[in-house]
Amino acid sequence: MKAAVLQGNGRSVLETRDAAAPGPGEVLLQLEGCGVCASTLPAWQGRPWFEYPLEAGSPGHEPWGRIVECGEGVTRLAPGDRVTGLSYRAYAEYDLALADQVVKLPDHLDDRPFPGEALACGMNVFDRAAIERDMPVAVVGAGFIGGMVVQNAAAAGAAVTAFSQREWSLTRAREQGAVAARPIDEIGGTDESWPCVVECTGTQAGLDAASKLVGIRGRLVVAGYHQEGKRQVDMQEWNWKGIDVINAHERDPQRYVAGMRAAIEAIEQKRIDPWPLFTHSLPLTDIDRAFKLMEQRPDGFTKAVLCL
């Protein structure tokens, strides 16, 4: 199989490796594609806490494809099943996954990319945010996760205001159901507040902005992935407001599986339409371009997927 190997200098190489055979409780996936997650950008750019080159196919973790072989003890899945799930070397043509960490996709989605882990993240953030009908909600950062939250919240009947640095993202947020969409720069000059604020930037500036927007006894939901060192918060402001702070990240694989199933249900009930969020589809040979797009975030970009 072909697999991308990240070198840690904004460059990857494609190498030929043997595809592994599935062990007990595992399935071998012939991948149709894998989403490119913002959390993997530092691994591509190069950081001292990684050891390079990375393992072949790593850290691709948003796969979908078809099962080609089942390991011992796997009974509820069969070769030919089209699935999404959790695997961790999915910048490749094949990868292994635990059978209890994959979800079979309905036939009507056969022609659709389906990076299940990414969709599960969006669904799980919405679940943790506990958004209700008629609730005013602010979403800070209108990228992929922000777009998922906007769509889910709007479908639930909430009044969503989206904040972003990019005008293009603000336009897209309005199309996804936000009642208002405003530049993040406006936050410093406003005394407005929201009972629920979802931070989706993963940056210090985004966390600061979201903290300012949350109201007295409000809820601050941290959905952004903060991995570039420590963060600072204004504890006096947090104390004064008496806010609830929720870290909306999951690490239990079964929570991801539940999120994937929730995404399928939300799509079938037409509560969300994630396909416009996958703005760029590239072959595995163009993986470096996918990362560059994520790094530069030009107008028209939300999320890239690699399709094999």
ZAGU-757086 format. One record per residue (C-alpha): chain; y negated, z negated, x negated; residue number from 0. Coordinates in Angstrom, 3 decimals, m for minus. Example, Ala and Ser with C-alpha at 12.3 -4.5 7.8 and 13.67 -1.06 7.14 Angstrom:
<nodes>
{node A, {4.500, m7.800, m12.300}, 0}
{node A, {1.060, m7.140, m13.670}, 1}
</nodes>
This chain:
<nodes>
{node A, {0.000, 0.000, 0.000}, 0}
{node A, {m3.662, 0.334, m0.925}, 1}
{node A, {m5.651, m2.893, m1.132}, 2}
{node A, {m9.233, m3.666, m2.125}, 3}
{node A, {m9.699, m6.063, m5.036}, 4}
{node A, {m13.146, m7.681, m5.235}, 5}
{node A, {m14.481, m7.886, m8.786}, 6}
{node A, {m17.376, m10.283, m8.187}, 7}
{node A, {m20.188, m8.003, m9.284}, 8}
{node A, {m20.966, m6.146, m6.081}, 9}
{node A, {m17.996, m3.903, m6.693}, 10}
{node A, {m14.401, m3.586, m5.600}, 11}
{node A, {m11.536, m1.350, m6.694}, 12}
{node A, {m8.632, m0.008, m4.679}, 13}
{node A, {m5.253, m0.790, m6.165}, 14}
{node A, {m1.717, 0.061, m5.159}, 15}
{node A, {0.508, m2.934, m4.466}, 16}
{node A, {3.898, m3.507, m2.873}, 17}
{node A, {3.733, m4.682, 0.719}, 18}
{node A, {5.465, m8.043, 1.106}, 19}
{node A, {8.420, m8.586, 3.423}, 20}
{node A, {7.898, m11.113, 6.222}, 21}
{node A, {9.529, m14.508, 5.803}, 22}
{node A, {10.767, m16.789, 8.595}, 23}
{node A, {8.197, m17.037, 11.380}, 24}
{node A, {6.085, m14.205, 9.921}, 25}
{node A, {5.264, m10.634, 10.923}, 26}
{node A, {4.234, m7.719, 8.745}, 27}
{node A, {1.198, m5.895, 10.100}, 28}
{node A, {0.325, m2.287, 9.424}, 29}
{node A, {m3.400, m2.728, 9.718}, 30}
{node A, {m5.605, m0.424, 11.731}, 31}
{node A, {m8.728, m2.203, 10.551}, 32}
{node A, {m10.517, m5.374, 9.542}, 33}
{node A, {m13.971, m6.694, 10.275}, 34}
{node A, {m16.344, m7.436, 7.403}, 35}
{node A, {m17.551, m11.010, 7.828}, 36}
{node A, {m20.904, m12.246, 6.532}, 37}
{node A, {m19.119, m15.270, 5.082}, 38}
{node A, {m17.413, m12.985, 2.545}, 39}
{node A, {m20.638, m11.480, 1.201}, 40}
{node A, {m20.999, m14.068, m1.625}, 41}
{node A, {m17.436, m13.307, m2.740}, 42}
{node A, {m18.364, m9.634, m3.107}, 43}
{node A, {m21.710, m10.351, m4.760}, 44}
{node A, {m20.155, m12.824, m7.207}, 45}
{node A, {m20.410, m16.610, m7.330}, 46}
{node A, {m19.244, m19.049, m10.023}, 47}
{node A, {m16.958, m20.941, m7.666}, 48}
{node A, {m14.671, m17.910, m7.220}, 49}
{node A, {m12.091, m16.748, m9.752}, 50}
{node A, {m12.248, m12.987, m10.278}, 51}
{node A, {m10.747, m10.610, m9.590}, 52}
{node A, {m9.809, m11.946, m6.181}, 53}
{node A, {m6.314, m11.604, m4.772}, 54}
{node A, {m5.662, m8.091, m3.452}, 55}
{node A, {m6.928, m7.764, 0.133}, 56}
{node A, {m8.722, m11.123, 0.017}, 57}
{node A, {m10.791, m12.471, 1.707}, 58}
{node A, {m10.358, m10.057, 4.613}, 59}
{node A, {m9.551, m12.192, 7.651}, 60}
{node A, {m10.502, m10.201, 10.777}, 61}
{node A, {m7.495, m7.860, 11.160}, 62}
{node A, {m5.936, m5.856, 13.906}, 63}
{node A, {m2.988, m3.477, 13.789}, 64}
{node A, {0.673, m2.999, 14.710}, 65}
{node A, {3.690, m5.060, 13.820}, 66}
{node A, {6.149, m3.100, 11.681}, 67}
{node A, {8.620, m5.864, 10.854}, 68}
{node A, {9.417, m9.339, 12.150}, 69}
{node A, {10.793, m12.192, 10.085}, 70}
{node A, {13.652, m14.473, 11.013}, 71}
{node A, {13.078, m16.525, 14.152}, 72}
{node A, {10.341, m14.318, 15.632}, 73}
{node A, {11.341, m13.566, 19.228}, 74}
{node A, {8.212, m13.103, 21.337}, 75}
{node A, {6.891, m10.180, 19.275}, 76}
{node A, {8.465, m6.893, 18.264}, 77}
{node A, {7.777, m3.922, 15.980}, 78}
{node A, {5.267, m1.623, 17.644}, 79}
{node A, {3.257, m4.404, 19.278}, 80}
{node A, {m0.478, m3.965, 18.741}, 81}
{node A, {m1.985, m7.319, 17.819}, 82}
{node A, {m4.909, m9.153, 16.362}, 83}
{node A, {m4.751, m12.519, 14.676}, 84}
{node A, {m5.248, m14.534, 11.533}, 85}
{node A, {m4.395, m13.118, 8.131}, 86}
{node A, {m6.242, m13.525, 4.889}, 87}
{node A, {m5.651, m10.430, 2.742}, 88}
{node A, {m6.631, m7.847, 5.323}, 89}
{node A, {m8.818, m5.581, 3.187}, 90}
{node A, {m5.614, m3.623, 2.804}, 91}
{node A, {m3.174, m1.347, 4.600}, 92}
{node A, {m0.643, m4.136, 5.279}, 93}
{node A, {m0.748, m7.927, 5.522}, 94}
{node A, {1.463, m10.806, 6.581}, 95}
{node A, {0.614, m13.209, 9.396}, 96}
{node A, {2.326, m16.154, 11.051}, 97}
{node A, {3.768, m15.078, 14.378}, 98}
{node A, {2.160, m18.001, 16.212}, 99}
{node A, {m1.246, m16.935, 14.879}, 100}
{node A, {m1.301, m13.414, 16.334}, 101}
{node A, {m2.180, m12.295, 19.838}, 102}
{node A, {m0.790, m9.194, 21.520}, 103}
{node A, {m3.510, m6.838, 22.715}, 104}
{node A, {m3.396, m5.245, 26.173}, 105}
{node A, {m2.693, m1.521, 26.321}, 106}
{node A, {m6.119, m0.679, 27.722}, 107}
{node A, {m7.679, m1.745, 24.408}, 108}
{node A, {m5.546, 0.634, 22.339}, 109}
{node A, {m8.504, 2.803, 21.318}, 110}
{node A, {m10.783, m0.127, 20.474}, 111}
{node A, {m11.365, m1.968, 17.199}, 112}
{node A, {m10.528, m5.632, 17.715}, 113}
{node A, {m11.385, m8.042, 14.876}, 114}
{node A, {m9.966, m10.996, 16.744}, 115}
{node A, {m11.041, m13.753, 14.365}, 116}
{node A, {m14.689, m12.699, 14.648}, 117}
{node A, {m14.524, m12.452, 18.424}, 118}
{node A, {m12.822, m15.849, 18.555}, 119}
{node A, {m15.675, m17.355, 16.535}, 120}
{node A, {m18.193, m16.120, 19.084}, 121}
{node A, {m16.163, m17.403, 22.019}, 122}
{node A, {m15.557, m20.792, 20.401}, 123}
{node A, {m19.263, m21.250, 19.599}, 124}
{node A, {m20.094, m20.561, 23.230}, 125}
{node A, {m17.446, m23.045, 24.344}, 126}
{node A, {m18.754, m25.782, 22.037}, 127}
{node A, {m22.342, m25.139, 23.159}, 128}
{node A, {m21.450, m26.150, 26.757}, 129}
{node A, {m24.014, m23.751, 28.229}, 130}
{node A, {m24.460, m23.963, 31.989}, 131}
{node A, {m26.026, m21.866, 34.725}, 132}
{node A, {m29.856, m21.924, 34.785}, 133}
{node A, {m29.978, m23.726, 31.425}, 134}
{node A, {m32.762, m22.515, 29.111}, 135}
{node A, {m31.088, m21.581, 25.819}, 136}
{node A, {m32.592, m20.478, 22.512}, 137}
{node A, {m30.464, m18.420, 20.112}, 138}
{node A, {m31.846, m18.291, 16.563}, 139}
{node A, {m30.447, m15.269, 14.781}, 140}
{node A, {m29.429, m12.222, 16.810}, 141}
{node A, {m26.665, m10.764, 14.645}, 142}
{node A, {m23.011, m10.567, 15.628}, 143}
{node A, {m22.413, m14.235, 16.538}, 144}
{node A, {m25.870, m14.491, 18.080}, 145}
{node A, {m25.134, m11.392, 20.143}, 146}
{node A, {m21.859, m12.881, 21.353}, 147}
{node A, {m23.647, m16.080, 22.381}, 148}
{node A, {m26.416, m14.145, 24.148}, 149}
{node A, {m23.886, m12.108, 26.149}, 150}
{node A, {m21.756, m15.092, 27.102}, 151}
{node A, {m24.736, m17.269, 28.009}, 152}
{node A, {m26.357, m14.529, 30.082}, 153}
{node A, {m23.077, m13.942, 31.915}, 154}
{node A, {m22.924, m17.680, 32.644}, 155}
{node A, {m26.360, m17.496, 34.287}, 156}
{node A, {m28.369, m19.172, 31.516}, 157}
{node A, {m31.916, m18.108, 30.652}, 158}
{node A, {m31.630, m16.976, 27.028}, 159}
{node A, {m34.461, m16.502, 24.545}, 160}
{node A, {m33.365, m14.836, 21.310}, 161}
{node A, {m35.205, m15.198, 17.999}, 162}
{node A, {m34.746, m12.853, 15.051}, 163}
{node A, {m36.550, m11.536, 11.989}, 164}
{node A, {m35.658, m7.946, 12.885}, 165}
{node A, {m37.361, m6.063, 15.718}, 166}
{node A, {m34.249, m3.958, 16.167}, 167}
{node A, {m32.159, m7.073, 16.791}, 168}
{node A, {m34.693, m8.320, 19.327}, 169}
{node A, {m34.421, m5.062, 21.231}, 170}
{node A, {m30.643, m5.305, 21.187}, 171}
{node A, {m30.769, m8.941, 22.396}, 172}
{node A, {m32.788, m7.885, 25.448}, 173}
{node A, {m30.184, m5.202, 26.173}, 174}
{node A, {m27.466, m7.865, 25.934}, 175}
{node A, {m29.075, m10.058, 28.582}, 176}
{node A, {m31.750, m12.175, 26.885}, 177}
{node A, {m34.699, m12.810, 29.207}, 178}
{node A, {m36.983, m12.900, 26.155}, 179}
{node A, {m36.695, m11.938, 22.500}, 180}
{node A, {m39.228, m13.082, 19.926}, 181}
{node A, {m39.804, m13.074, 16.158}, 182}
{node A, {m38.660, m16.188, 14.311}, 183}
{node A, {m42.117, m16.340, 12.716}, 184}
{node A, {m43.540, m17.420, 16.094}, 185}
{node A, {m41.573, m20.658, 16.063}, 186}
{node A, {m43.911, m22.485, 13.680}, 187}
{node A, {m46.827, m22.072, 16.055}, 188}
{node A, {m45.179, m23.125, 19.300}, 189}
{node A, {m44.669, m26.495, 20.964}, 190}
{node A, {m42.022, m25.087, 23.303}, 191}
{node A, {m38.622, m26.741, 23.395}, 192}
{node A, {m35.151, m25.967, 24.720}, 193}
{node A, {m32.341, m28.254, 25.885}, 194}
{node A, {m29.833, m26.121, 23.945}, 195}
{node A, {m30.491, m24.250, 20.708}, 196}
{node A, {m27.799, m22.251, 18.900}, 197}
{node A, {m28.477, m21.554, 15.209}, 198}
{node A, {m26.704, m18.408, 14.024}, 199}
{node A, {m28.414, m17.600, 10.711}, 200}
{node A, {m26.622, m19.678, 8.086}, 201}
{node A, {m29.922, m20.162, 6.232}, 202}
{node A, {m32.223, m23.108, 5.551}, 203}
{node A, {m35.112, m21.325, 7.274}, 204}
{node A, {m32.994, m20.656, 10.356}, 205}
{node A, {m31.838, m24.267, 10.513}, 206}
{node A, {m35.439, m25.467, 10.215}, 207}
{node A, {m36.536, m23.135, 12.996}, 208}
{node A, {m33.707, m24.170, 15.292}, 209}
{node A, {m34.406, m27.867, 14.641}, 210}
{node A, {m38.027, m27.377, 15.678}, 211}
{node A, {m37.050, m25.655, 18.931}, 212}
{node A, {m34.608, m28.244, 20.247}, 213}
{node A, {m36.144, m30.636, 22.765}, 214}
{node A, {m35.877, m34.364, 23.419}, 215}
{node A, {m32.205, m35.302, 23.904}, 216}
{node A, {m31.370, m31.637, 23.414}, 217}
{node A, {m28.358, m30.050, 21.789}, 218}
{node A, {m28.478, m28.268, 18.422}, 219}
{node A, {m25.403, m26.101, 17.885}, 220}
{node A, {m24.866, m25.019, 14.282}, 221}
{node A, {m22.989, m21.710, 14.414}, 222}
{node A, {m24.345, m20.224, 11.174}, 223}
{node A, {m22.054, m20.443, 8.155}, 224}
{node A, {m23.961, m22.443, 5.521}, 225}
{node A, {m22.266, m21.896, 2.176}, 226}
{node A, {m25.077, m21.453, m0.342}, 227}
{node A, {m25.381, m25.082, m1.392}, 228}
{node A, {m26.794, m28.147, 0.345}, 229}
{node A, {m29.148, m28.122, 3.302}, 230}
{node A, {m32.045, m30.424, 4.091}, 231}
{node A, {m32.988, m31.601, 7.558}, 232}
{node A, {m35.961, m33.521, 8.907}, 233}
{node A, {m34.118, m36.649, 9.968}, 234}
{node A, {m37.301, m38.197, 11.322}, 235}
{node A, {m37.601, m35.295, 13.749}, 236}
{node A, {m33.915, m35.474, 14.649}, 237}
{node A, {m34.138, m39.256, 15.159}, 238}
{node A, {m37.319, m39.028, 17.207}, 239}
{node A, {m35.868, m36.397, 19.505}, 240}
{node A, {m32.488, m38.125, 19.782}, 241}
{node A, {m30.672, m34.817, 19.650}, 242}
{node A, {m26.953, m34.061, 19.624}, 243}
{node A, {m25.876, m31.911, 16.654}, 244}
{node A, {m22.674, m29.920, 17.020}, 245}
{node A, {m20.981, m28.084, 14.162}, 246}
{node A, {m19.396, m25.207, 16.077}, 247}
{node A, {m16.947, m24.109, 13.380}, 248}
{node A, {m13.208, m24.351, 13.928}, 249}
{node A, {m10.454, m24.792, 11.344}, 250}
{node A, {m7.442, m25.291, 13.598}, 251}
{node A, {m5.663, m21.890, 13.753}, 252}
{node A, {m4.673, m22.484, 17.370}, 253}
{node A, {m8.333, m22.843, 18.309}, 254}
{node A, {m8.851, m19.351, 16.914}, 255}
{node A, {m5.866, m18.071, 18.862}, 256}
{node A, {m7.348, m19.606, 22.017}, 257}
{node A, {m10.683, m17.956, 21.202}, 258}
{node A, {m9.003, m14.548, 20.852}, 259}
{node A, {m7.359, m14.929, 24.233}, 260}
{node A, {m10.700, m16.019, 25.702}, 261}
{node A, {m12.343, m12.909, 24.246}, 262}
{node A, {m9.751, m10.636, 25.842}, 263}
{node A, {m10.265, m12.370, 29.194}, 264}
{node A, {m14.071, m12.159, 28.919}, 265}
{node A, {m13.844, m8.430, 28.147}, 266}
{node A, {m11.491, m7.792, 31.048}, 267}
{node A, {m13.818, m9.691, 33.396}, 268}
{node A, {m16.784, m7.702, 31.997}, 269}
{node A, {m18.614, m10.844, 30.931}, 270}
{node A, {m19.036, m9.459, 27.423}, 271}
{node A, {m19.048, m6.023, 25.810}, 272}
{node A, {m18.613, m6.500, 22.059}, 273}
{node A, {m18.261, m2.837, 21.097}, 274}
{node A, {m21.996, m2.147, 20.603}, 275}
{node A, {m22.028, m5.015, 18.084}, 276}
{node A, {m19.659, m3.060, 15.812}, 277}
{node A, {m22.366, m0.717, 14.647}, 278}
{node A, {m20.723, 0.745, 11.542}, 279}
{node A, {m17.134, 1.910, 11.076}, 280}
{node A, {m16.106, 2.840, 7.549}, 281}
{node A, {m12.834, 3.619, 5.757}, 282}
{node A, {m11.330, 1.129, 3.318}, 283}
{node A, {m12.480, 3.373, 0.476}, 284}
{node A, {m16.090, 2.598, 1.498}, 285}
{node A, {m15.730, m1.180, 1.473}, 286}
{node A, {m18.565, m1.560, m1.047}, 287}
{node A, {m20.887, 0.349, 1.276}, 288}
{node A, {m19.900, m1.997, 4.123}, 289}
{node A, {m20.935, m4.978, 2.008}, 290}
{node A, {m24.182, m3.298, 0.957}, 291}
{node A, {m25.055, m2.671, 4.592}, 292}
{node A, {m24.452, m6.334, 5.351}, 293}
{node A, {m26.561, m7.348, 2.348}, 294}
{node A, {m29.488, m5.046, 3.228}, 295}
{node A, {m29.192, m5.207, 7.050}, 296}
{node A, {m31.048, m1.987, 7.832}, 297}
{node A, {m32.250, m1.178, 11.342}, 298}
{node A, {m29.273, m0.316, 13.480}, 299}
{node A, {m26.870, m2.623, 11.667}, 300}
{node A, {m25.120, m5.611, 13.222}, 301}
{node A, {m21.532, m5.629, 11.974}, 302}
{node A, {m19.278, m3.297, 10.001}, 303}
{node A, {m15.574, m2.798, 10.512}, 304}
{node A, {m13.162, m1.102, 8.126}, 305}
{node A, {m10.832, 1.308, 9.939}, 306}
{node A, {m7.693, 2.595, 8.237}, 307}
</nodes>
